[in-house]
């Protein structure tokens, strides 16, 4: 990955300059020679002999930022008083908070929201538990549950270190679909215990978003919770990725003039996301999928300890191709990477069918550098925000839960996920569709509503909606 495409680090450097020794020109020259980019300069305090300035500098990454600081510290007459990372500043004290919807200004307000009047609301719910969806936060609140064992790009970092990611997810739920979400980081890796805890806290929530739980445990946890709870349970690493991938592939296939059932697809990385993406593609009509993991192509005749690999081998690779990625990708129309950097080479791409479609979605570093692949592919997509065609789960999970909550769906089924994928794909109009634009921007304000409406329609049609269609809120 070339440095200019790295997401980068913004540092705020508080510098004390002795005017007789250090000039601002020397300062900027030193930062530039160290490879830094000055974003802003703020004067904090000036005397006849000294000046204190806050200089915001863009660095490639944390290590590069340290190099810039060391170069400044070596300058005569310059004191680096403080270094602040803007990302860390954003996280100080956490990124979310809870606010009351109505202020408590007097004794009458207090009696209505709490004792004694709240007792009447409690009794109403006791007599009819479904009223919890009308009279409590359950109506619009999702639990984001993780054990921190498979955090994107970081792996098993534990529940405490995973909390900033879950807070960020909560922000996205609120911003993109007005869904209230709260992080639940569990200090256990025991499958039975996780299932038990989530079941025990479920009364407070209208849905459960499972996040960053390692494979294959995530499959059992989701399956059991879906069977034992009467609210939607959705493992976003699996199904969110699958929905957005399918949306992108629908448009990429349209662009190159190929039908989904005729595609030959090679998938690397048969973990949680790889299995879910394959199931979604099969549900959408793709027939020829070959899965490749560390030991090569998954085939029917092999014995696998992983139950999902056994399922995968039985439902894919119809021609029983054997060997490595080189064998799987030969003549393929599509490559889907959910593995790691360096997996895909230019020679692999050259062996693909005409107009190859490459989805290199490993994060933070794709299976192949997009700039290296660009001359040989027709459509390129990654999981990164600094390249075109980002396959980003935020395109789907807020709208999916918005729709599921609004129609009070008992589950999120395959029909709802397929509907969400089509809705996302349809946001890109025919006159907008091109190699650099197969999925809409996450900031497109039409996405949340389009996805939620499609999900509601699919939930009603498939019989899992528990709220009447004539309810006005469903058509807003």
NORCOR-V962176 format. One record per residue. N is the residue number from 1. RES is the residue in one small letter. PHI is phi in radians with two decimals (none if undefined). BURIAL is 1 if it has 16 or more other C-alpha atoms within 10 Angstrom, else 0. D_LAST is the distance of its C-alpha to the last C-alpha in Angstrom with 2 decimals. Layout:
n=N res=RES phi=PHI burial=BURIAL d_last=D_LAST
n=N res=RES phi=PHI burial=BURIAL d_last=D_LAST
//
This chain:
n=1 res=x phi=none burial=0 d_last=43.76
n=2 res=x phi=-1.31 burial=0 d_last=44.98
n=3 res=x phi=-1.09 burial=0 d_last=44.79
n=4 res=x phi=-1.12 burial=0 d_last=42.94
n=5 res=x phi=-1.79 burial=0 d_last=39.87
n=6 res=x phi=-1.25 burial=1 d_last=39.86
n=7 res=x phi=-1.03 burial=0 d_last=36.91
n=8 res=x phi=1.50 burial=0 d_last=39.59
n=9 res=x phi=-2.29 burial=1 d_last=40.35
n=10 res=x phi=-1.73 burial=1 d_last=40.20
n=11 res=x phi=-2.01 burial=1 d_last=43.03
n=12 res=x phi=-1.86 burial=1 d_last=43.82
n=13 res=x phi=-1.81 burial=1 d_last=47.62
n=14 res=x phi=-1.58 burial=1 d_last=49.36
n=15 res=x phi=-2.04 burial=1 d_last=52.71
n=16 res=x phi=-1.83 burial=1 d_last=55.81
n=17 res=x phi=-1.94 burial=1 d_last=58.08
n=18 res=x phi=-1.49 burial=1 d_last=61.72
n=19 res=x phi=-1.05 burial=1 d_last=62.03
n=20 res=x phi=-1.36 burial=0 d_last=65.66
n=21 res=x phi=-2.00 burial=0 d_last=65.00
n=22 res=x phi=-1.88 burial=1 d_last=61.42
n=23 res=x phi=-1.77 burial=0 d_last=59.80
n=24 res=x phi=-1.15 burial=0 d_last=56.12
n=25 res=x phi=-1.09 burial=0 d_last=57.16
n=26 res=x phi=-1.10 burial=0 d_last=58.70
n=27 res=x phi=-1.10 burial=1 d_last=55.55
n=28 res=x phi=-1.16 burial=1 d_last=53.26
n=29 res=x phi=-1.12 burial=0 d_last=55.86
n=30 res=x phi=-1.13 burial=1 d_last=56.03
n=31 res=x phi=-1.13 burial=1 d_last=52.26
n=32 res=x phi=-1.12 burial=0 d_last=52.16
n=33 res=x phi=-1.15 burial=0 d_last=55.15
n=34 res=x phi=-1.44 burial=1 d_last=53.47
n=35 res=x phi=1.60 burial=1 d_last=50.49
n=36 res=x phi=-1.53 burial=1 d_last=48.08
n=37 res=x phi=-2.14 burial=1 d_last=45.80
n=38 res=x phi=-1.32 burial=1 d_last=45.67
n=39 res=x phi=-1.66 burial=0 d_last=42.13
n=40 res=x phi=-2.75 burial=0 d_last=42.91
n=41 res=x phi=-2.32 burial=0 d_last=45.90
n=42 res=x phi=-2.17 burial=0 d_last=45.82
n=43 res=x phi=-1.45 burial=0 d_last=49.01
n=44 res=x phi=-1.72 burial=0 d_last=49.26
n=45 res=x phi=-2.76 burial=0 d_last=52.84
n=46 res=x phi=-2.34 burial=0 d_last=55.88
n=47 res=x phi=-2.20 burial=0 d_last=59.56
n=48 res=x phi=-1.16 burial=0 d_last=62.70
n=49 res=x phi=-1.91 burial=0 d_last=63.24
n=50 res=x phi=-2.39 burial=1 d_last=59.85
n=51 res=x phi=-2.46 burial=1 d_last=56.23
n=52 res=x phi=-1.97 burial=1 d_last=53.24
n=53 res=x phi=-2.27 burial=1 d_last=50.29
n=54 res=x phi=-1.74 burial=1 d_last=47.01
n=55 res=x phi=-1.96 burial=1 d_last=46.68
n=56 res=x phi=-1.58 burial=1 d_last=43.46
n=57 res=x phi=-2.15 burial=1 d_last=44.50
n=58 res=x phi=-1.61 burial=1 d_last=42.62
n=59 res=x phi=-2.02 burial=1 d_last=44.44
n=60 res=x phi=-1.16 burial=1 d_last=43.95
n=61 res=x phi=-2.81 burial=0 d_last=43.70
n=62 res=x phi=-1.08 burial=0 d_last=45.12
n=63 res=x phi=-1.09 burial=0 d_last=48.63
n=64 res=x phi=-1.14 burial=1 d_last=48.71
n=65 res=x phi=-1.05 burial=1 d_last=47.64
n=66 res=x phi=-1.13 burial=0 d_last=50.62
n=67 res=x phi=-1.10 burial=1 d_last=52.90
n=68 res=x phi=-1.12 burial=1 d_last=51.82
n=69 res=x phi=-1.06 burial=1 d_last=52.46
n=70 res=x phi=-1.11 burial=0 d_last=55.88
n=71 res=x phi=-1.13 burial=0 d_last=56.80
n=72 res=x phi=-1.23 burial=1 d_last=56.01
n=73 res=x phi=-1.12 burial=0 d_last=57.95
n=74 res=x phi=-1.41 burial=0 d_last=60.94
n=75 res=x phi=-1.33 burial=1 d_last=61.00
n=76 res=x phi=-1.09 burial=0 d_last=63.74
n=77 res=x phi=1.42 burial=1 d_last=62.47
n=78 res=x phi=-2.09 burial=1 d_last=58.92
n=79 res=x phi=-2.05 burial=1 d_last=57.57
n=80 res=x phi=-1.49 burial=1 d_last=54.21
n=81 res=x phi=-1.33 burial=0 d_last=53.24
n=82 res=x phi=-2.80 burial=0 d_last=49.85
n=83 res=x phi=-2.19 burial=1 d_last=47.47
n=84 res=x phi=-2.08 burial=0 d_last=43.76
n=85 res=x phi=-1.60 burial=1 d_last=41.29
n=86 res=x phi=-1.07 burial=0 d_last=37.97
n=87 res=x phi=-1.15 burial=0 d_last=36.14
n=88 res=x phi=-1.14 burial=0 d_last=38.02
n=89 res=x phi=-1.06 burial=0 d_last=37.38
n=90 res=x phi=-1.11 burial=0 d_last=33.60
n=91 res=x phi=-1.63 burial=0 d_last=34.07
n=92 res=x phi=-1.02 burial=0 d_last=36.35
n=93 res=x phi=1.28 burial=0 d_last=35.36
n=94 res=x phi=1.52 burial=0 d_last=32.40
n=95 res=x phi=-1.88 burial=0 d_last=29.11
n=96 res=x phi=-2.29 burial=0 d_last=26.74
n=97 res=x phi=-2.67 burial=0 d_last=27.03
n=98 res=x phi=-1.93 burial=0 d_last=25.50
n=99 res=x phi=-2.20 burial=0 d_last=24.64
n=100 res=x phi=-1.21 burial=0 d_last=24.19
n=101 res=x phi=-1.36 burial=0 d_last=20.99
n=102 res=x phi=-2.32 burial=0 d_last=23.33
n=103 res=x phi=-1.27 burial=0 d_last=26.92
n=104 res=x phi=-1.78 burial=0 d_last=29.90
n=105 res=x phi=-1.80 burial=0 d_last=32.07
n=106 res=x phi=-2.65 burial=0 d_last=34.42
n=107 res=x phi=-1.11 burial=0 d_last=35.87
n=108 res=x phi=-1.15 burial=0 d_last=33.40
n=109 res=x phi=-1.05 burial=0 d_last=30.43
n=110 res=x phi=-1.07 burial=0 d_last=32.46
n=111 res=x phi=-1.19 burial=0 d_last=33.15
n=112 res=x phi=-1.36 burial=0 d_last=29.50
n=113 res=x phi=-1.44 burial=0 d_last=28.23
n=114 res=x phi=-2.31 burial=0 d_last=31.46
n=115 res=x phi=-1.35 burial=0 d_last=34.53
n=116 res=x phi=-1.69 burial=0 d_last=35.11
n=117 res=x phi=-1.17 burial=0 d_last=31.76
n=118 res=x phi=-1.06 burial=0 d_last=29.95
n=119 res=x phi=-1.07 burial=0 d_last=32.30
n=120 res=x phi=-1.17 burial=0 d_last=30.48
n=121 res=x phi=-1.21 burial=1 d_last=27.23
n=122 res=x phi=-1.05 burial=1 d_last=29.33
n=123 res=x phi=-1.14 burial=0 d_last=30.98
n=124 res=x phi=-1.08 burial=0 d_last=27.78
n=125 res=x phi=-1.27 burial=1 d_last=26.71
n=126 res=x phi=-1.05 burial=0 d_last=30.28
n=127 res=x phi=-1.31 burial=0 d_last=30.18
n=128 res=x phi=-2.47 burial=0 d_last=26.81
n=129 res=x phi=-0.96 burial=0 d_last=25.98
n=130 res=x phi=-1.13 burial=0 d_last=22.46
n=131 res=x phi=-1.20 burial=1 d_last=21.65
n=132 res=x phi=-1.05 burial=1 d_last=22.01
n=133 res=x phi=-1.22 burial=1 d_last=18.42
n=134 res=x phi=-1.64 burial=0 d_last=17.44
n=135 res=x phi=-1.97 burial=0 d_last=20.21
n=136 res=x phi=-2.41 burial=1 d_last=20.96
n=137 res=x phi=-1.17 burial=0 d_last=19.87
n=138 res=x phi=-0.93 burial=1 d_last=19.89
n=139 res=x phi=-1.03 burial=1 d_last=16.20
n=140 res=x phi=-2.42 burial=1 d_last=15.39
n=141 res=x phi=-2.17 burial=1 d_last=18.82
n=142 res=x phi=-2.10 burial=1 d_last=20.55
n=143 res=x phi=-1.57 burial=1 d_last=24.33
n=144 res=x phi=-1.74 burial=1 d_last=25.73
n=145 res=x phi=-1.89 burial=1 d_last=29.09
n=146 res=x phi=-2.52 burial=1 d_last=32.11
n=147 res=x phi=-2.01 burial=1 d_last=35.88
n=148 res=x phi=1.22 burial=1 d_last=36.39
n=149 res=x phi=-1.61 burial=1 d_last=38.45
n=150 res=x phi=-2.54 burial=1 d_last=36.79
n=151 res=x phi=-1.31 burial=1 d_last=35.24
n=152 res=x phi=-0.85 burial=1 d_last=34.50
n=153 res=x phi=1.31 burial=0 d_last=37.74
n=154 res=x phi=-2.13 burial=0 d_last=39.47
n=155 res=x phi=1.45 burial=0 d_last=39.96
n=156 res=x phi=-1.48 burial=1 d_last=41.02
n=157 res=x phi=-1.91 burial=0 d_last=40.84
n=158 res=x phi=1.53 burial=1 d_last=40.06
n=159 res=x phi=-1.19 burial=1 d_last=37.37
n=160 res=x phi=-1.17 burial=0 d_last=38.34
n=161 res=x phi=-1.23 burial=0 d_last=38.29
n=162 res=x phi=-1.37 burial=1 d_last=34.98
n=163 res=x phi=-0.99 burial=1 d_last=33.23
n=164 res=x phi=-1.03 burial=1 d_last=32.50
n=165 res=x phi=-1.16 burial=1 d_last=30.68
n=166 res=x phi=-1.19 burial=1 d_last=28.52
n=167 res=x phi=-1.07 burial=1 d_last=27.79
n=168 res=x phi=-1.06 burial=0 d_last=26.69
n=169 res=x phi=-1.08 burial=1 d_last=24.39
n=170 res=x phi=-1.04 burial=1 d_last=22.85
n=171 res=x phi=-1.09 burial=1 d_last=22.28
n=172 res=x phi=-1.17 burial=1 d_last=20.53
n=173 res=x phi=-0.97 burial=1 d_last=18.11
n=174 res=x phi=-1.23 burial=0 d_last=17.24
n=175 res=x phi=-1.17 burial=0 d_last=17.33
n=176 res=x phi=-1.69 burial=1 d_last=15.37
n=177 res=x phi=-2.58 burial=1 d_last=12.64
n=178 res=x phi=0.96 burial=1 d_last=13.23
n=179 res=x phi=-1.73 burial=1 d_last=14.99
n=180 res=x phi=-1.40 burial=1 d_last=18.20
n=181 res=x phi=-2.32 burial=1 d_last=21.10
n=182 res=x phi=-2.37 burial=1 d_last=24.81
n=183 res=x phi=-1.32 burial=1 d_last=27.86
n=184 res=x phi=-2.13 burial=1 d_last=30.27
n=185 res=x phi=-1.80 burial=1 d_last=33.47
n=186 res=x phi=-1.71 burial=1 d_last=35.98
n=187 res=x phi=-1.58 burial=0 d_last=39.71
n=188 res=x phi=-2.77 burial=0 d_last=40.62
n=189 res=x phi=-1.94 burial=1 d_last=40.81
n=190 res=x phi=-1.33 burial=0 d_last=41.63
n=191 res=x phi=-1.02 burial=0 d_last=39.23
n=192 res=x phi=-1.05 burial=0 d_last=39.90
n=193 res=x phi=-1.20 burial=0 d_last=39.43
n=194 res=x phi=-1.08 burial=1 d_last=36.11
n=195 res=x phi=-1.06 burial=1 d_last=34.78
n=196 res=x phi=-1.12 burial=0 d_last=36.21
n=197 res=x phi=-1.14 burial=0 d_last=34.78
n=198 res=x phi=-1.13 burial=1 d_last=31.20
n=199 res=x phi=-1.08 burial=0 d_last=31.45
n=200 res=x phi=-1.22 burial=0 d_last=32.87
n=201 res=x phi=-1.65 burial=0 d_last=30.11
n=202 res=x phi=-0.99 burial=1 d_last=27.21
n=203 res=x phi=-0.98 burial=1 d_last=26.62
n=204 res=x phi=-1.51 burial=1 d_last=25.09
n=205 res=x phi=-2.22 burial=1 d_last=22.49
n=206 res=x phi=-1.63 burial=1 d_last=19.50
n=207 res=x phi=-2.93 burial=1 d_last=20.64
n=208 res=x phi=-2.23 burial=1 d_last=23.67
n=209 res=x phi=-1.86 burial=1 d_last=23.97
n=210 res=x phi=-1.39 burial=1 d_last=27.65
n=211 res=x phi=-2.54 burial=1 d_last=29.05
n=212 res=x phi=0.95 burial=1 d_last=32.46
n=213 res=x phi=-1.89 burial=1 d_last=34.43
n=214 res=x phi=-1.19 burial=1 d_last=37.41
n=215 res=x phi=-1.57 burial=1 d_last=38.05
n=216 res=x phi=-1.59 burial=0 d_last=39.06
n=217 res=x phi=-1.02 burial=0 d_last=38.23
n=218 res=x phi=-1.06 burial=1 d_last=34.51
n=219 res=x phi=-1.14 burial=1 d_last=34.48
n=220 res=x phi=-1.15 burial=0 d_last=36.07
n=221 res=x phi=-1.05 burial=1 d_last=33.99
n=222 res=x phi=-1.15 burial=1 d_last=30.70
n=223 res=x phi=-1.04 burial=0 d_last=32.08
n=224 res=x phi=-1.19 burial=0 d_last=33.40
n=225 res=x phi=-1.18 burial=1 d_last=30.34
n=226 res=x phi=-1.11 burial=1 d_last=28.11
n=227 res=x phi=-1.33 burial=0 d_last=30.68
n=228 res=x phi=-1.83 burial=0 d_last=31.17
n=229 res=x phi=-1.97 burial=1 d_last=27.75
n=230 res=x phi=-1.85 burial=1 d_last=24.87
n=231 res=x phi=-2.17 burial=1 d_last=22.21
n=232 res=x phi=-1.07 burial=1 d_last=21.31
n=233 res=x phi=-2.16 burial=1 d_last=24.16
n=234 res=x phi=-2.46 burial=1 d_last=23.89
n=235 res=x phi=-1.55 burial=1 d_last=26.83
n=236 res=x phi=-1.14 burial=1 d_last=25.34
n=237 res=x phi=-1.04 burial=1 d_last=28.76
n=238 res=x phi=-1.43 burial=1 d_last=28.98
n=239 res=x phi=-1.42 burial=1 d_last=25.64
n=240 res=x phi=-1.11 burial=1 d_last=23.80
n=241 res=x phi=-1.04 burial=1 d_last=26.82
n=242 res=x phi=-1.11 burial=1 d_last=26.99
n=243 res=x phi=-1.11 burial=1 d_last=23.44
n=244 res=x phi=-1.24 burial=1 d_last=23.87
n=245 res=x phi=-1.01 burial=1 d_last=27.42
n=246 res=x phi=-1.08 burial=1 d_last=26.49
n=247 res=x phi=-1.02 burial=1 d_last=23.94
n=248 res=x phi=-1.14 burial=1 d_last=26.79
n=249 res=x phi=-1.21 burial=1 d_last=29.34
n=250 res=x phi=-0.98 burial=1 d_last=27.43
n=251 res=x phi=-1.32 burial=1 d_last=27.50
n=252 res=x phi=-1.13 burial=1 d_last=31.02
n=253 res=x phi=-1.12 burial=1 d_last=32.34
n=254 res=x phi=-1.06 burial=1 d_last=30.88
n=255 res=x phi=-1.12 burial=1 d_last=32.54
n=256 res=x phi=-1.62 burial=1 d_last=35.95
n=257 res=x phi=1.30 burial=0 d_last=35.75
n=258 res=x phi=-2.11 burial=0 d_last=35.99
n=259 res=x phi=-1.54 burial=0 d_last=34.18
n=260 res=x phi=-0.94 burial=1 d_last=32.90
n=261 res=x phi=-1.10 burial=0 d_last=35.31
n=262 res=x phi=-1.66 burial=0 d_last=38.22
n=263 res=x phi=-1.31 burial=1 d_last=37.69
n=264 res=x phi=-1.85 burial=1 d_last=40.26
n=265 res=x phi=-2.14 burial=1 d_last=38.72
n=266 res=x phi=-1.90 burial=1 d_last=40.65
n=267 res=x phi=-2.08 burial=1 d_last=38.97
n=268 res=x phi=-1.97 burial=1 d_last=40.76
n=269 res=x phi=1.61 burial=1 d_last=39.98
n=270 res=x phi=-1.72 burial=1 d_last=39.31
n=271 res=x phi=-1.78 burial=1 d_last=37.79
n=272 res=x phi=-1.02 burial=1 d_last=34.39
n=273 res=x phi=-1.20 burial=1 d_last=32.45
n=274 res=x phi=-1.08 burial=1 d_last=34.99
n=275 res=x phi=-1.17 burial=1 d_last=34.73
n=276 res=x phi=-1.13 burial=1 d_last=30.93
n=277 res=x phi=-1.10 burial=1 d_last=30.81
n=278 res=x phi=-1.14 burial=1 d_last=33.46
n=279 res=x phi=-1.06 burial=1 d_last=31.70
n=280 res=x phi=-1.17 burial=1 d_last=28.53
n=281 res=x phi=-1.13 burial=1 d_last=30.71
n=282 res=x phi=-1.07 burial=1 d_last=32.55
n=283 res=x phi=-1.12 burial=0 d_last=29.37
n=284 res=x phi=-1.49 burial=1 d_last=28.39
n=285 res=x phi=1.93 burial=0 d_last=31.82
n=286 res=x phi=-1.22 burial=1 d_last=34.08
n=287 res=x phi=-1.91 burial=1 d_last=37.49
n=288 res=x phi=-2.01 burial=1 d_last=39.96
n=289 res=x phi=-2.16 burial=1 d_last=39.26
n=290 res=x phi=-2.08 burial=1 d_last=42.13
n=291 res=x phi=-1.72 burial=1 d_last=41.68
n=292 res=x phi=-2.25 burial=1 d_last=44.09
n=293 res=x phi=-2.20 burial=1 d_last=44.72
n=294 res=x phi=-0.95 burial=0 d_last=47.72
n=295 res=x phi=-1.57 burial=0 d_last=50.13
n=296 res=x phi=1.91 burial=1 d_last=49.13
n=297 res=x phi=-1.20 burial=1 d_last=47.34
n=298 res=x phi=-1.37 burial=1 d_last=46.12
n=299 res=x phi=-2.26 burial=1 d_last=48.10
n=300 res=x phi=-1.08 burial=1 d_last=48.51
n=301 res=x phi=-1.38 burial=0 d_last=52.13
n=302 res=x phi=-1.52 burial=0 d_last=51.67
n=303 res=x phi=-1.78 burial=0 d_last=51.40
n=304 res=x phi=-2.12 burial=0 d_last=48.59
n=305 res=x phi=-1.34 burial=0 d_last=48.27
n=306 res=x phi=-1.31 burial=0 d_last=44.56
n=307 res=x phi=-1.08 burial=0 d_last=42.83
n=308 res=x phi=-1.25 burial=1 d_last=39.93
n=309 res=x phi=-1.19 burial=1 d_last=42.55
n=310 res=x phi=-1.08 burial=1 d_last=44.12
n=311 res=x phi=-1.05 burial=0 d_last=40.83
n=312 res=x phi=-1.05 burial=1 d_last=40.36
n=313 res=x phi=-1.09 burial=1 d_last=43.87
n=314 res=x phi=-1.37 burial=0 d_last=43.43
n=315 res=x phi=-1.95 burial=1 d_last=40.20
n=316 res=x phi=-2.31 burial=1 d_last=40.91
n=317 res=x phi=0.93 burial=1 d_last=43.86
n=318 res=x phi=-1.12 burial=0 d_last=44.71
n=319 res=x phi=-1.62 burial=0 d_last=47.80
n=320 res=x phi=0.97 burial=0 d_last=49.07
n=321 res=x phi=-1.20 burial=0 d_last=49.56
n=322 res=x phi=-2.18 burial=1 d_last=51.45
n=323 res=x phi=2.15 burial=0 d_last=52.28
n=324 res=x phi=-1.95 burial=1 d_last=50.43
n=325 res=x phi=-1.00 burial=1 d_last=47.52
n=326 res=x phi=-0.99 burial=1 d_last=49.93
n=327 res=x phi=-1.31 burial=1 d_last=50.21
n=328 res=x phi=-1.23 burial=1 d_last=46.49
n=329 res=x phi=-1.55 burial=1 d_last=45.42
n=330 res=x phi=-1.08 burial=1 d_last=48.17
n=331 res=x phi=1.38 burial=1 d_last=46.59
n=332 res=x phi=-1.30 burial=1 d_last=43.03
n=333 res=x phi=-1.46 burial=1 d_last=40.19
n=334 res=x phi=-2.36 burial=1 d_last=37.98
n=335 res=x phi=-1.99 burial=1 d_last=38.84
n=336 res=x phi=-2.13 burial=1 d_last=36.38
n=337 res=x phi=-1.85 burial=1 d_last=37.71
n=338 res=x phi=-2.32 burial=1 d_last=36.58
n=339 res=x phi=-2.13 burial=1 d_last=40.01
n=340 res=x phi=-2.83 burial=1 d_last=41.77
n=341 res=x phi=-1.16 burial=1 d_last=43.45
n=342 res=x phi=1.42 burial=0 d_last=46.30
n=343 res=x phi=-1.24 burial=1 d_last=45.51
n=344 res=x phi=-1.80 burial=1 d_last=45.05
n=345 res=x phi=-2.09 burial=0 d_last=47.78
n=346 res=x phi=-1.08 burial=0 d_last=48.29
n=347 res=x phi=-1.08 burial=0 d_last=50.68
n=348 res=x phi=-1.01 burial=1 d_last=47.97
n=349 res=x phi=-1.12 burial=1 d_last=45.70
n=350 res=x phi=-1.08 burial=1 d_last=48.63
n=351 res=x phi=-1.51 burial=0 d_last=49.10
n=352 res=x phi=-1.35 burial=1 d_last=45.58
n=353 res=x phi=-1.21 burial=1 d_last=44.80
n=354 res=x phi=-1.06 burial=0 d_last=44.20
n=355 res=x phi=0.96 burial=1 d_last=41.06
n=356 res=x phi=-1.15 burial=1 d_last=40.49
n=357 res=x phi=-1.93 burial=1 d_last=37.07
n=358 res=x phi=-2.13 burial=1 d_last=37.39
n=359 res=x phi=-1.93 burial=1 d_last=34.76
n=360 res=x phi=-1.73 burial=1 d_last=36.80
n=361 res=x phi=-1.85 burial=1 d_last=34.41
n=362 res=x phi=-1.08 burial=1 d_last=36.85
n=363 res=x phi=-2.20 burial=1 d_last=36.10
n=364 res=x phi=-1.48 burial=1 d_last=37.39
n=365 res=x phi=-1.98 burial=1 d_last=39.95
n=366 res=x phi=-1.14 burial=1 d_last=39.09
n=367 res=x phi=-1.07 burial=1 d_last=41.46
n=368 res=x phi=-2.59 burial=1 d_last=42.86
n=369 res=x phi=-1.09 burial=1 d_last=42.76
n=370 res=x phi=-0.95 burial=1 d_last=40.35
n=371 res=x phi=-1.20 burial=0 d_last=42.92
n=372 res=x phi=-1.23 burial=0 d_last=45.57
n=373 res=x phi=-1.40 burial=1 d_last=43.48
n=374 res=x phi=-0.88 burial=0 d_last=42.13
n=375 res=x phi=-1.16 burial=0 d_last=45.15
n=376 res=x phi=-1.98 burial=1 d_last=44.98
n=377 res=x phi=-1.99 burial=1 d_last=41.32
n=378 res=x phi=-1.59 burial=1 d_last=38.97
n=379 res=x phi=-2.30 burial=1 d_last=35.72
n=380 res=x phi=-2.17 burial=1 d_last=35.71
n=381 res=x phi=-2.33 burial=1 d_last=32.94
n=382 res=x phi=-2.41 burial=1 d_last=33.33
n=383 res=x phi=-1.68 burial=1 d_last=31.55
n=384 res=x phi=-1.66 burial=1 d_last=32.52
n=385 res=x phi=-1.49 burial=1 d_last=30.58
n=386 res=x phi=-1.71 burial=0 d_last=33.66
n=387 res=x phi=-2.29 burial=0 d_last=33.84
n=388 res=x phi=-1.11 burial=1 d_last=31.61
n=389 res=x phi=1.05 burial=1 d_last=29.43
n=390 res=x phi=-1.34 burial=1 d_last=28.65
n=391 res=x phi=-1.51 burial=1 d_last=27.50
n=392 res=x phi=-2.01 burial=1 d_last=25.44
n=393 res=x phi=-1.05 burial=1 d_last=23.56
n=394 res=x phi=-1.13 burial=1 d_last=21.08
n=395 res=x phi=-1.17 burial=1 d_last=19.50
n=396 res=x phi=-2.14 burial=1 d_last=18.38
n=397 res=x phi=-1.11 burial=1 d_last=18.72
n=398 res=x phi=-1.10 burial=1 d_last=15.96
n=399 res=x phi=-1.18 burial=1 d_last=13.28
n=400 res=x phi=-1.09 burial=1 d_last=15.19
n=401 res=x phi=-1.23 burial=1 d_last=15.27
n=402 res=x phi=-1.03 burial=1 d_last=11.62
n=403 res=x phi=-1.16 burial=1 d_last=10.97
n=404 res=x phi=-1.10 burial=1 d_last=14.15
n=405 res=x phi=-1.20 burial=1 d_last=13.46
n=406 res=x phi=-1.14 burial=1 d_last=10.10
n=407 res=x phi=-1.74 burial=1 d_last=11.97
n=408 res=x phi=0.90 burial=1 d_last=15.15
n=409 res=x phi=-1.17 burial=1 d_last=17.08
n=410 res=x phi=-1.37 burial=1 d_last=20.82
n=411 res=x phi=-2.75 burial=1 d_last=21.52
n=412 res=x phi=-1.98 burial=1 d_last=20.52
n=413 res=x phi=-1.74 burial=1 d_last=22.53
n=414 res=x phi=-1.09 burial=1 d_last=23.89
n=415 res=x phi=-1.09 burial=1 d_last=21.49
n=416 res=x phi=-1.19 burial=1 d_last=18.49
n=417 res=x phi=-1.20 burial=1 d_last=20.53
n=418 res=x phi=-1.09 burial=1 d_last=21.59
n=419 res=x phi=-1.12 burial=1 d_last=18.09
n=420 res=x phi=-1.11 burial=1 d_last=17.26
n=421 res=x phi=-1.09 burial=1 d_last=20.51
n=422 res=x phi=-1.11 burial=1 d_last=19.89
n=423 res=x phi=-1.11 burial=1 d_last=16.51
n=424 res=x phi=-1.13 burial=1 d_last=18.40
n=425 res=x phi=-1.07 burial=1 d_last=21.32
n=426 res=x phi=-1.23 burial=1 d_last=19.44
n=427 res=x phi=-1.08 burial=1 d_last=18.27
n=428 res=x phi=-1.45 burial=1 d_last=21.99
n=429 res=x phi=-1.24 burial=0 d_last=22.82
n=430 res=x phi=-1.02 burial=0 d_last=26.24
n=431 res=x phi=-1.39 burial=0 d_last=27.72
n=432 res=x phi=-1.76 burial=0 d_last=26.78
n=433 res=x phi=-1.10 burial=1 d_last=28.05
n=434 res=x phi=-2.73 burial=1 d_last=31.40
n=435 res=x phi=-1.04 burial=1 d_last=33.54
n=436 res=x phi=-1.69 burial=1 d_last=32.17
n=437 res=x phi=-2.60 burial=1 d_last=28.47
n=438 res=x phi=-1.88 burial=1 d_last=27.34
n=439 res=x phi=-2.29 burial=1 d_last=24.35
n=440 res=x phi=-1.25 burial=1 d_last=21.94
n=441 res=x phi=-1.16 burial=1 d_last=22.44
n=442 res=x phi=-1.11 burial=1 d_last=20.83
n=443 res=x phi=-1.63 burial=0 d_last=19.82
n=444 res=x phi=-1.19 burial=0 d_last=17.82
n=445 res=x phi=-1.25 burial=0 d_last=14.45
n=446 res=x phi=-1.43 burial=0 d_last=12.79
n=447 res=x phi=-1.13 burial=1 d_last=14.02
n=448 res=x phi=-0.97 burial=1 d_last=11.88
n=449 res=x phi=-1.21 burial=1 d_last=8.60
n=450 res=x phi=-1.09 burial=1 d_last=10.94
n=451 res=x phi=-1.17 burial=1 d_last=12.75
n=452 res=x phi=-1.11 burial=1 d_last=10.19
n=453 res=x phi=-1.12 burial=1 d_last=8.89
n=454 res=x phi=-1.12 burial=1 d_last=12.64
n=455 res=x phi=-1.15 burial=1 d_last=13.62
n=456 res=x phi=-1.07 burial=1 d_last=11.59
n=457 res=x phi=-1.03 burial=1 d_last=13.13
n=458 res=x phi=-1.21 burial=1 d_last=16.44
n=459 res=x phi=-1.15 burial=1 d_last=16.41
n=460 res=x phi=-1.14 burial=1 d_last=15.97
n=461 res=x phi=-1.12 burial=0 d_last=18.57
n=462 res=x phi=-1.63 burial=0 d_last=20.95
n=463 res=x phi=1.42 burial=0 d_last=20.83
n=464 res=x phi=-1.83 burial=1 d_last=19.94
n=465 res=x phi=-1.37 burial=1 d_last=16.59
n=466 res=x phi=-2.01 burial=0 d_last=17.47
n=467 res=x phi=-2.21 burial=0 d_last=14.39
n=468 res=x phi=-1.17 burial=0 d_last=13.94
n=469 res=x phi=-1.07 burial=0 d_last=11.58
n=470 res=x phi=-1.30 burial=0 d_last=11.25
n=471 res=x phi=-1.04 burial=0 d_last=9.72
n=472 res=x phi=-1.03 burial=0 d_last=6.82
n=473 res=x phi=-1.16 burial=0 d_last=5.33
n=474 res=x phi=-1.33 burial=1 d_last=5.73
n=475 res=x phi=-1.90 burial=0 d_last=3.79
n=476 res=x phi=-1.28 burial=0 d_last=0.00
//
